[in-house]
Amino acid sequence: MNPRYALEALNFFMADVQAGIGPFLGVFLQAHGWRPDAIGTVMTVGGIAGMLATSPAGALVDATHHRRAVIVIAGCMTTLASLVLWVSHTYWTVVVSQIFTAVTGAALGPAVAGVTLGIVREHGFDRQFGRNQVANHAGNVVGAALSGWLGWRYGFGAVFVLAGVFGFLTVASTLLIRRDAIDHDSARGLGRSASGEPNPAHKQASGLSVLLTCRPLLVLAASLALFHLGNAAMLPLYGLAVVGAHQGDPSAFTAQTIVIAQLVMVVAAWCANRLIRRIGYWGVILITFLALPLRGLLAAMFVTAWGVWPVQALDGIGVGLQSVAVPALVVRLLRGTGRVNAGQGIVMTVQGAGAALSPALGGVLAQHFGYASAFLVLGAVSTGSLALWLLFGAALKKACDLRRDVINDVPQAT
């Protein structure tokens, strides 16, 4: 099989694996008597574990030549950790399951990005990663639709069975990527000299100091942390709010929230590369930061079955564009350092801090002040990302400029 097709199949099936049973966890636990604050707490524990694991996972992907094995092992472990919940849903079982799901799932993002970079090289990364994300969001649509229908028809157990099937197909797709199709120097962001050998200057510039002194990378990560602090809890909380108001079947409505967002994400990911070429990375990411406060306002105003359409459409625009623009921008900022996947991991770790705290914050707010107040506060918190992005706008635009001629392959640490 053409390795690009296998890569897209991997992204399609991985969509239902990476986050375990994802948003279905909230309504699954609610059906077994869990309160919103307890649900938010276990999600936060998993988020913190994933946050701590992401940066080491990125460094591992840079260091190893066995990137396919990383994906296979992580996919198997994530699937098994999710299936444990089918057997037991006691507090500590759920906590341990969420930790294992988050830790193993954390390796999948950098590993797939590294494999993509190794197959298509830097010049083809933006386009191919956009195709990857279209496949990934399409996989989320299919997985959520099947999960919703199967959960409604056969109960929550069928959702776990589907997760196992997608896990098996993720492993199979990974093994279809030929080992010799991956250039391991390109996979970590190292260029080559005219003779075809790795450039020794790149090796000298690949220290951790390059990451820590790259100000645009740090601003990007901090902005994303504030974005996800407001965004991560919105989907599960909105599902809990509507289901709690008896305006939807738990499985079917949760599936609907995912399908709407993911369909918009498919379109957003497909358009992202063209939009980047037109208005640049800075402009595309600015659009995503503008969408979230509006989403929080609409979620607070319309806790109804039909309100899911505008609320989740805005989620689709924000996350769909980010899923392509952020990894591509990290590759650009860290080109030539040999630390591209570690950079992806660092960005994911910092933004993961916000995502990890979001369910606990949202759960406590919903428990004590109501769902509407929780959505308003989460939307207000996310305006911090917009403020940071605008405050450092001049430096960020220069670093993100597609026309910028880079003399060295080392990123500018401005």
C-alpha positions as CSV (number, residue, x, y, z in Angstrom):
1,M,0.0,0.0,0.0
2,N,1.1,3.6,-0.7
3,P,2.4,4.7,2.7
4,R,0.4,7.9,2.5
5,Y,-2.9,6.0,2.1
6,A,-1.9,3.8,5.1
7,L,-1.1,6.9,7.0
8,E,-4.5,8.3,6.3
9,A,-6.2,5.0,7.3
10,L,-4.2,5.1,10.5
11,N,-5.5,8.6,11.3
12,F,-9.0,7.5,10.5
13,F,-9.1,4.5,12.9
14,M,-6.9,6.2,15.5
15,A,-9.6,8.8,16.0
16,D,-11.7,6.4,18.1
17,V,-8.7,5.2,20.0
18,Q,-6.6,8.2,21.2
19,A,-9.0,9.5,23.8
20,G,-10.5,6.2,24.9
21,I,-14.3,6.4,24.9
22,G,-13.9,10.2,25.1
23,P,-17.1,12.2,25.7
24,F,-19.1,9.0,26.2
25,L,-17.2,8.6,29.5
26,G,-19.2,11.4,31.2
27,V,-22.7,10.1,30.3
28,F,-21.5,6.5,31.0
29,L,-20.5,7.5,34.6
30,Q,-23.5,9.7,35.0
31,A,-25.7,6.6,34.2
32,H,-23.9,4.8,37.1
33,G,-24.7,7.5,39.6
34,W,-21.6,9.7,39.3
35,R,-21.9,13.5,40.1
36,P,-20.5,16.2,37.7
37,D,-17.7,17.2,40.1
38,A,-16.5,13.6,40.5
39,I,-16.6,13.1,36.7
40,G,-14.6,16.3,36.2
41,T,-12.1,15.2,38.8
42,V,-11.3,11.8,37.2
43,M,-11.0,13.5,33.8
44,T,-8.6,16.0,35.2
45,V,-6.5,13.3,36.7
46,G,-6.2,11.7,33.3
47,G,-5.5,15.1,31.7
48,I,-2.7,15.7,34.1
49,A,-1.2,12.3,33.5
50,G,-1.3,12.9,29.7
51,M,0.2,16.3,30.1
52,L,3.2,15.0,32.0
53,A,3.7,12.1,29.5
54,T,3.5,14.2,26.3
55,S,6.9,15.9,26.4
56,P,8.8,12.7,27.2
57,A,6.8,11.0,24.5
58,G,7.9,13.6,21.9
59,A,11.5,13.2,23.0
60,L,11.2,9.4,22.6
61,V,9.8,9.8,19.1
62,D,12.8,12.0,18.2
63,A,15.2,9.5,19.7
64,T,13.9,6.2,18.3
65,H,13.8,4.6,14.8
66,H,10.9,2.4,15.9
67,R,8.1,5.0,15.5
68,R,5.7,2.4,14.1
69,A,6.2,0.3,17.2
70,V,5.5,3.3,19.4
71,I,2.1,3.7,17.6
72,V,1.3,0.0,17.8
73,I,2.1,-0.3,21.6
74,A,0.3,2.9,22.4
75,G,-2.8,2.0,20.4
76,C,-3.0,-1.4,22.1
77,M,-2.5,-0.1,25.6
78,T,-5.0,2.8,25.1
79,T,-7.7,0.3,23.9
80,L,-7.1,-2.1,26.7
81,A,-7.3,0.7,29.3
82,S,-10.7,1.8,27.9
83,L,-12.1,-1.8,27.8
84,V,-11.3,-2.1,31.6
85,L,-14.2,0.4,32.2
86,W,-16.6,-2.1,30.7
87,V,-15.8,-4.6,33.5
88,S,-15.6,-2.2,36.4
89,H,-16.5,1.5,37.0
90,T,-15.5,2.0,40.6
91,Y,-13.7,5.2,41.4
92,W,-10.1,3.9,41.4
93,T,-10.7,1.7,38.4
94,V,-11.8,4.7,36.4
95,V,-8.9,6.8,37.7
96,V,-6.3,4.2,36.8
97,S,-8.0,3.6,33.4
98,Q,-7.9,7.4,32.6
99,I,-4.2,7.6,33.6
100,F,-3.2,4.7,31.3
101,T,-5.4,6.0,28.5
102,A,-3.9,9.5,28.8
103,V,-0.3,8.3,29.1
104,T,-0.4,5.9,26.1
105,G,-2.6,8.2,24.1
106,A,0.0,11.0,24.6
107,A,2.5,9.1,22.5
108,L,0.2,8.8,19.5
109,G,0.2,12.5,18.5
110,P,4.0,13.1,18.3
111,A,4.5,9.6,16.8
112,V,2.1,10.1,13.9
113,A,3.4,13.6,13.3
114,G,7.0,12.2,13.2
115,V,6.0,9.4,10.8
116,T,4.2,11.9,8.6
117,L,7.3,14.2,8.5
118,G,9.5,11.2,7.8
119,I,7.4,10.1,4.8
120,V,6.6,13.5,3.1
121,R,9.5,15.7,4.5
122,E,9.0,19.3,5.5
123,H,8.0,20.6,2.1
124,G,5.0,18.2,2.0
125,F,4.1,18.3,5.7
126,D,1.4,21.0,5.7
127,R,-0.6,19.4,2.9
128,Q,-0.3,15.8,4.2
129,F,-1.0,16.7,7.8
130,G,-4.1,18.5,6.6
131,R,-5.2,15.2,4.8
132,N,-4.3,13.3,8.0
133,Q,-6.7,15.6,10.0
134,V,-9.5,15.3,7.5
135,A,-9.2,11.5,7.9
136,N,-9.0,11.8,11.7
137,H,-12.1,14.0,12.0
138,A,-13.9,11.7,9.5
139,G,-13.0,8.8,11.7
140,N,-14.4,10.7,14.7
141,V,-17.7,11.2,12.8
142,V,-18.0,7.6,11.9
143,G,-16.9,6.4,15.3
144,A,-19.3,8.7,17.2
145,A,-22.2,7.9,14.9
146,L,-21.7,4.2,15.3
147,S,-21.1,4.6,19.0
148,G,-24.3,6.6,19.4
149,W,-26.4,4.1,17.4
150,L,-24.9,1.0,19.0
151,G,-25.2,2.6,22.5
152,W,-28.9,3.4,21.8
153,R,-29.6,0.0,20.3
154,Y,-27.5,-2.3,22.4
155,G,-26.3,-0.3,25.5
156,F,-23.0,1.1,26.5
157,G,-21.2,-2.2,26.1
158,A,-21.4,-1.9,22.3
159,V,-19.4,1.4,22.6
160,F,-16.5,-0.5,24.2
161,V,-16.7,-3.3,21.6
162,L,-16.4,-0.7,18.8
163,A,-13.4,0.9,20.6
164,G,-11.7,-2.5,20.5
165,V,-12.4,-3.0,16.8
166,F,-11.0,0.5,16.0
167,G,-7.9,-0.3,18.1
168,F,-7.2,-3.5,16.0
169,L,-7.6,-1.6,12.8
170,T,-5.3,1.2,14.0
171,V,-2.6,-1.4,14.6
172,A,-3.2,-3.0,11.2
173,S,-3.0,0.3,9.4
174,T,0.3,1.1,11.1
175,L,1.8,-2.2,10.0
176,L,0.9,-1.4,6.4
177,I,3.3,1.6,6.4
178,R,6.6,0.2,5.0
179,R,9.6,0.6,7.4
180,D,11.8,1.9,4.5
181,A,9.2,4.6,3.7
182,I,10.2,6.7,6.7
183,D,13.3,8.9,6.6
184,H,14.2,9.0,10.3
185,D,16.3,12.2,10.0
186,S,13.5,14.0,8.4
187,A,11.1,12.5,10.9
188,R,12.8,14.5,13.7
189,G,13.2,17.7,11.6
190,L,16.9,17.2,10.6
191,G,17.7,18.4,7.1
192,R,20.4,16.9,4.9
193,S,23.5,18.3,3.2
194,A,24.0,18.2,-0.6
195,S,25.8,14.8,-0.2
196,G,22.7,13.4,1.4
197,E,24.3,13.0,4.9
198,P,22.7,14.7,8.0
199,N,24.0,18.2,8.4
200,P,26.3,18.3,11.4
201,A,25.4,21.9,12.1
202,H,21.8,20.7,12.6
203,K,23.0,18.3,15.3
204,Q,24.8,21.0,17.2
205,A,21.6,23.1,17.2
206,S,19.3,20.3,18.4
207,G,19.7,20.9,22.2
208,L,16.8,21.5,24.5
209,S,17.9,25.2,24.8
210,V,16.6,25.8,21.2
211,L,13.1,24.9,22.5
212,L,13.3,26.9,25.7
213,T,14.6,30.1,24.0
214,C,12.1,30.0,21.1
215,R,9.8,32.8,22.2
216,P,7.1,32.3,19.5
217,L,6.9,28.6,20.5
218,L,6.4,29.5,24.2
219,V,3.7,32.2,23.3
220,L,2.0,29.6,21.1
221,A,2.0,27.0,23.9
222,A,0.8,29.5,26.6
223,S,-2.0,30.8,24.3
224,L,-3.2,27.2,23.6
225,A,-3.1,26.4,27.4
226,L,-5.6,29.2,28.0
227,F,-7.7,28.2,25.0
228,H,-8.0,24.6,26.2
229,L,-8.6,25.6,29.8
230,G,-11.9,27.1,28.5
231,N,-12.6,24.6,25.7
232,A,-11.8,21.1,27.0
233,A,-14.8,20.9,29.5
234,M,-17.4,22.4,27.1
235,L,-18.3,19.3,25.2
236,P,-18.8,16.9,28.1
237,L,-20.5,19.6,30.2
238,Y,-22.9,20.5,27.5
239,G,-23.8,16.8,27.0
240,L,-24.4,16.5,30.8
241,A,-26.5,19.7,30.8
242,V,-28.8,18.7,28.0
243,V,-29.1,15.0,29.2
244,G,-29.6,16.2,32.8
245,A,-32.5,18.4,31.5
246,H,-34.1,15.3,30.0
247,Q,-33.8,16.7,26.5
248,G,-31.9,13.8,24.9
249,D,-31.0,10.2,25.1
250,P,-27.5,9.9,26.6
251,S,-25.8,7.9,23.9
252,A,-27.6,9.4,21.0
253,F,-27.2,13.0,22.1
254,T,-23.5,12.6,23.0
255,A,-22.9,11.1,19.5
256,Q,-24.8,14.0,18.0
257,T,-22.5,16.6,19.7
258,I,-19.4,14.8,18.4
259,V,-20.7,14.3,14.9
260,I,-21.7,17.9,14.4
261,A,-18.3,19.2,15.6
262,Q,-16.3,16.6,13.7
263,L,-18.2,17.2,10.4
264,V,-17.3,20.9,10.7
265,M,-13.7,19.9,11.6
266,V,-13.5,17.8,8.4
267,V,-14.3,21.0,6.4
268,A,-12.1,23.2,8.5
269,A,-9.1,20.8,8.2
270,W,-9.6,20.5,4.5
271,C,-9.6,24.3,4.1
272,A,-6.9,25.0,6.7
273,N,-3.9,24.7,4.3
274,R,-5.5,27.0,1.8
275,L,-6.4,29.4,4.5
276,I,-2.8,29.4,5.9
277,R,-1.5,30.2,2.4
278,R,-3.9,33.1,2.2
279,I,-3.8,34.8,5.7
280,G,-0.8,33.0,7.4
281,Y,-0.5,30.9,10.5
282,W,-1.1,33.9,12.8
283,G,-4.4,34.8,11.2
284,V,-5.7,31.2,11.2
285,I,-4.9,30.7,14.8
286,L,-6.5,34.1,15.7
287,I,-9.8,32.8,14.1
288,T,-9.7,29.8,16.5
289,F,-9.2,32.0,19.5
290,L,-12.2,34.3,18.5
291,A,-14.6,31.3,18.2
292,L,-14.4,30.0,21.8
293,P,-15.8,33.0,23.8
294,L,-18.8,33.1,21.4
295,R,-19.2,29.3,21.9
296,G,-19.3,29.7,25.7
297,L,-21.9,32.5,25.4
298,L,-24.2,30.4,23.2
299,A,-23.8,27.3,25.4
300,A,-24.9,29.3,28.4
301,M,-27.9,30.8,26.5
302,F,-29.2,27.6,24.9
303,V,-29.1,24.5,27.0
304,T,-31.4,22.7,24.5
305,A,-31.3,19.9,22.1
306,W,-31.1,22.2,19.1
307,G,-28.5,24.5,20.7
308,V,-25.9,21.8,20.0
309,W,-25.7,22.9,16.4
310,P,-24.2,26.4,16.8
311,V,-22.2,25.4,20.0
312,Q,-20.5,22.4,18.3
313,A,-20.1,24.1,15.0
314,L,-17.9,26.8,16.7
315,D,-15.9,24.0,18.3
316,G,-15.4,22.4,14.9
317,I,-14.1,25.7,13.5
318,G,-11.6,26.3,16.3
319,V,-10.3,22.8,16.9
320,G,-10.4,21.8,13.2
321,L,-8.2,24.7,12.1
322,Q,-5.8,24.3,15.1
323,S,-5.4,20.5,14.3
324,V,-3.6,21.5,11.1
325,A,-2.1,24.9,11.8
326,V,-0.5,24.2,15.2
327,P,1.6,21.1,14.3
328,A,2.6,22.7,11.0
329,L,3.7,25.9,12.7
330,V,5.8,23.9,15.3
331,V,7.5,22.2,12.4
332,R,8.3,25.6,10.8
333,L,9.6,27.1,14.1
334,L,11.8,24.2,14.9
335,R,13.0,23.3,11.5
336,G,16.6,21.9,11.4
337,T,16.9,21.4,15.1
338,G,16.2,17.6,15.2
339,R,13.7,18.4,18.0
340,V,10.5,18.8,16.1
341,N,8.6,16.0,17.8
342,A,9.9,17.1,21.2
343,G,8.6,20.5,20.3
344,Q,5.3,19.0,19.4
345,G,5.3,17.3,22.8
346,I,6.2,20.4,24.7
347,V,3.4,22.4,23.1
348,M,1.0,19.6,23.8
349,T,2.2,19.4,27.4
350,V,1.6,23.1,28.1
351,Q,-1.8,23.1,26.4
352,G,-2.5,19.9,28.2
353,A,-2.1,21.7,31.5
354,G,-5.1,23.9,30.5
355,A,-7.1,20.9,29.2
356,A,-6.4,18.9,32.3
357,L,-7.7,21.6,34.7
358,S,-10.7,22.4,32.5
359,P,-13.0,19.5,33.5
360,A,-12.4,20.0,37.2
361,L,-13.0,23.8,36.9
362,G,-16.1,23.2,34.8
363,G,-17.4,20.4,37.0
364,V,-17.1,22.5,40.2
365,L,-18.7,25.5,38.6
366,A,-21.6,23.4,37.2
367,Q,-22.1,21.6,40.6
368,H,-22.2,24.8,42.7
369,F,-23.4,27.6,40.3
370,G,-25.2,25.7,37.4
371,Y,-24.2,24.8,33.9
372,A,-24.9,28.3,32.4
373,S,-22.5,30.0,34.8
374,A,-19.9,27.3,34.0
375,F,-20.1,28.0,30.3
376,L,-19.8,31.8,30.8
377,V,-16.7,31.5,33.0
378,L,-15.0,29.0,30.7
379,G,-15.6,31.3,27.7
380,A,-14.3,34.3,29.7
381,V,-11.1,32.4,30.7
382,S,-10.4,31.6,27.1
383,T,-10.2,35.3,26.2
384,G,-6.7,35.2,27.7
385,S,-5.4,33.3,24.7
386,L,-6.8,36.0,22.4
387,A,-5.1,38.7,24.5
388,L,-1.7,36.9,24.4
389,W,-1.9,36.4,20.7
390,L,-2.7,40.0,20.0
391,L,-0.1,41.3,22.5
392,F,2.7,39.5,20.8
393,G,1.2,39.9,17.4
394,A,4.1,41.7,15.7
395,A,6.8,39.1,16.7
396,L,4.5,36.2,16.0
397,K,3.6,37.5,12.6
398,K,7.3,37.7,11.7
399,A,8.0,34.2,13.0
400,C,4.9,32.8,11.2
401,D,5.5,34.6,7.9
402,L,5.4,32.1,5.1
403,R,7.6,34.3,2.9
404,R,10.4,34.5,5.5
405,D,13.7,33.3,4.1
406,V,15.5,31.2,6.6
407,I,19.3,31.3,6.1
408,N,20.0,28.9,8.9
409,D,17.8,25.9,9.7
410,V,17.9,26.9,13.3
411,P,14.6,28.6,14.4
412,Q,14.8,32.3,15.4
413,A,14.7,32.6,19.2
414,T,13.2,36.1,19.3
